[in-house]
Amino acid sequence: MMAMFRSFVSASTQLRQQQQQQTNSGSGSLAAPAESIESQFSCPICLEVYHKPVSIASCAHTFCGECLQPCLQVTSPLCPLCRVPFDPKKVERSSSVEKQLASYKAPCRGCSKKVSLAKMRSHISSCSKVQEQIANCPKFVPVVPTSQPIPSNIPNRSTFVCPFCGARHLDQQELVKHCMDNHRNDPNKVVCPVCSAMPWGDPSYKSSNFLQHLLHRHKFSYDTFV
């Protein structure tokens, strides 16, 4: 009985190895690790597959070149991931990551077609299945219905007013771009309109370096992470 069991286990192991070899030999790229291959090569800022990746020498963290660009425009930049100061002159193009993007393939989250990671962004932007998923994304519905009345004095946390010039109707990303384009050299200390709109915000606190505060704290909408 024991001999028959060992024979069965050995045959099963050989079969799995043969299937794995066939899968790897049939693929046009390197075999993907167990973890989602796309998530391994996603920028921690935009959460999409790297585009023109660059790496910070001091901490070795990698980002899309465009995503890291705003951090390079302040006097004392900090890594967006680990918050460690770094020298902007020691940020280099990550050729090793680019080679891996060209080597690996992953299924499109819409049509499931195997696509090179280097071409994943362009594929997703033109994939009808992905665009259909975005269009049909359900609106937020409370998990538990409530009989409580909706407050009428909720502060506006969708758009903000520039604290320098008073420009109105700017969302967080537009506020960052507006201030970087128009108030980069403004020395005035101002109150952050985003923080002051939050329940814990102090409407009287003035940031000593408002532009750096914007880039490090408010590049993305607060509601995205709630």
N, C-alpha and C positions, 0 to 999 in steps of 0.2 A: 504493500500500500504506500509506504514512504517513497519507494523508488518511483512509483507511478506519479506521485505528487511532485517530486523533484523534476521529473521529465516534463510534466505539464507546465511548471513554472519556467523552466529553461526554454521551452517552445514559445511561450508567451513573450518572454523577454526578447528572443530573437525576432519575433514578428514585429514588436514595437520598434526595435532598432532598424529593421528593414523599412518600415513605414516612415520613420523619421528621415532616413537617408533619401528615400524617394521624394519626400517633401522638400528637403533642402536642395537636392539636385534639380528639381523641377522649377525652383524659384530663380528668377533672374537677378537676385540680389542676395546679400548676406542674410543668414537666418536671423530673425528677430528674437531678442530676449523675451522671457516670459512676461515681463511688465509691458504695458502698452508702449510700443516703440515711439508713437507720436508724442506721448507725454514726456518721454525722456529727452526729446529734442524740442521742447516748447519753451519759449521765452517767459520768464517769471513775471514780466511786466504786462505784456499784451496777451499772454496765454495762448499764442498761436505758434506754429512751427517757425523756428528761427529764420529771419530774413537778413542776409548780410551780417552774420554773427560777429560780435567782437567780445574780447575777454579782458577783464581787469587783471593786471599783473599781480597785484598784492594779494587778492583773495581768490583769483582764478574763476570768478563767477562770469557767466556768459549771458549776453543779452543781444537783442536785435540792435544793429547800429543806430537806427532811427529812434528806438525806444530809449536808449541811453543818452542820446544827444542832449536833452534838456538838463541832465545832471552835470554835463561837461561845461555848462554855461554859467555856473556859479563859482564863487571864489574858492570855497573849500568843499568839493563834492564828496558825497558819501555813497557807498555802494547801496543801491536800492534794496538789495536782498539782506545783507548782513550789517549794514550801517557803518562799515569800517571806512575811514577816510582813505582816499586813493589819489594818486598823481594822474591827472587827466592826460599827461604826456605818455603814460605807460598803459594805455589802452590800445590793444592791437587787434587786427583782424584775425579771427580764429579759422585758419585754413584747415585745421584738423577736423573741426566741426563741419565745415563745408564739405569735406570729403565724405564724412559719415552721412550727411544729408543726401549726397548723391548716391551712396551705396545702399541705403536702406529703403524699403518700401513699406507702406502701411495702407490699410483699407480706408477708403473715403467714408466718413461718417454718414454720408447720404446714400450713395449708390453702391458702396462696398467695393468699388473697383480698386485694385492695388495700384498705388501711385507712388512715385519717388517722392521722398520727403522734400527734396529740393523744388519740386513742382506742385506740392500739396496746396499752397496758398492760391496759386492761379487756378488750379483745378476746382477748389471749393467755391471760388468766386463765380465760376461758370457752371457749376453742377446744379441742375434743375432740382434734384432731390433735396439738396441742402437748402436751396432758396425756398423750396416748398415747406421744409421744416421750420425755417425762420418765420415765414408768413403765417404758419399755423400754430405758432408758439402760443400756448394758452395764457390768458391774462391771470394776474395774481388773484386768488380767491382765498379768504381766510379759512384756516383749517377748521376752526370752531366758530359758528355763528354767534354773534353777540347782540344783546338788546340795548347795549349802552349807546347813548346818542353820540354822533360824530362831533368832536369839538369844532367850534367855529373860529378859534383863535390860533390855529396851527400856523407857525411861521413858514414862509416860503423857503424851501430848501432845494428848489429846482434851479432857480436863476438868482444871480447876485449882482450887486452894484460894485463897480470898481472903486476902491477906497481912495484912489489917487485923483481921478477925474470925474467920477460919478456916472460913467457909462453904465447903462442898465441892460437887463435881460441877458446876462452872460451866464451860461452854465459853467461848471467847474473847469472843464477843459478850455472853454473859450476864455474864461477869466485868466487862466495861466498864459495862454497865447497872447491875449490882449496886453497883459502886464509885461511880458517879456518883450513884446514889440514896441510898446509905447512908454514904459516906465522903468526900463532897465537901470537907468542912472539916477532915478529919483531917490534922494536921501531921506525923505520923510518917513517917520515911523507911523504905521497905520494899523487899524484894527482889522483882523481877518474877517471878512463877511461870512465865510463858510463856517468857521468855528463859532462865531457869535450867534449863528442861527441854530446851533445844536443845543440840546437841553443842558449840557455841561459847559457851554461856552461862556466866556467872560466878555461882554460887550465893551468893556473899558480897557482890555489888555491890548497893548500895541506891540506888534512884532518888530524886533530890532532889524531883522533882515526878512522882509515880507516875501521877496521873490524866492529865496531859498526855502522858506516855509511852504510856499505854494508847491514848489517842485517836489518836495519830500513828503508832504502830507496830503496834497489834494490833486494829484495828477489824475486820479480816478474818482468816480462818484462814490460818496459814502454809502449810498443805497445799494451799490453793487455788492458790498460785503455784508449786508444785513439780512 
